[in-house]
Amino acid sequence: MNRAQWERLQAKGWKEGSVAEFLDLTPEEAAFVEIKLRLSDAVRSLRRKSDLTQVQLAERLGSSQSRVAKIEAGDPSVSLDLLTRSMLALGASRRDIARVLSG
């Protein structure tokens, strides 16, 4: 977006802000969302590095391909438990998971 477009939007009351501000998240809620997204990205990355399909990972987890797709997309219905189990099923160590969480 160019400067003129942005200035027109601002004149109409548009504001720039973070997702946390838009959703009115507490710092704890924002951190929780960030943790889940980091783990989701790590699962996708690790699965691809392991040269596995979503179906193959689903079989390791005793789950479905669509659930793995939700894991990788950061779907809010995916639990931290499933994210952690997915990382472990892909061969990640506790230290690897800690690195993902620490950013």
C-alpha positions, 0 to 999 in steps of 0.5 A: 500500500502506498503512502497516499492510500494509507493516509486516506484510510487514516483520515477515515479512522483506520488504525494500525495495530497488532493482532493482540490489540485487535483481538483484545488479548491479554499478554498471557493469551498472546503468548499462548497463541505465539507458542502454538503457532511456533509449534505448528510451524515447527511440526510442518518444518520437521515433517518436511525435513523428515520427508514424510507426508501428512498421511504418514505423520497421521499414521504415527500419531494415530490420527487423520491427515486432516488433523495433521493439516490443522496442526500445521495450519495453527488451527485453534482447536489443536491442543498443546498436547497434540502439538507436543506429541507431533514434535516427539513423533517426528523425532524432536527432543525435549531440548528441540521443543524448548528451542522452538518455544524460546524463539 
